[in-house]
Amino acid sequence: MKVHVRALINDIYHQILNDQRHNKIVLLDYREVSEREFGEWSMGYIPEIAMTAPVNLKYSSNKSFDPYNMSGPSAHKFLVHLSKIVNVV
């Protein structure tokens, strides 16, 4: 079962890579997870606002979101934190 799910996720990732609407794609982390963490949180644009600057500083060296300068674990913690404070639709 794990191999099948892994293959499906890899296929989706490759579709994103090959989609011309996406650019500068960076894989921050790649690992198996034991449970779903973002099941209730839809993907969406989060503007840089006063609420997100302290969160950016907590997990990176900059108050602006810059995934290119974040480690995989920091990016994960950043997303978990945002999922709790920002309502994304």
TAFENLIN-V759431 format. One record per residue. OMEGA is omega in whole degrees, -180 to 180 (none if undefined). Layout:
OMEGA  OMEGA
//
This chain:
-179  -179  180  179  179  180  178  179  177  178  179  179  179  175  178  179  -176  180  -176  179  -179  176  -179  -179  180  176  -176  -176  179  179  176  178  -178  178  -179  -178  -174  -177  -178  -175  -180  175  179  179  175  -179  176  -179  -178  -178  -175  -178  179  179  176  -179  -179  -174  178  -177  -172  179  174  -180  179  -177  -180  180  178  173  177  179  179  179  179  179  177  -179  177  180  -180  -178  -180  -175  -176  178  -179  -180  none
//
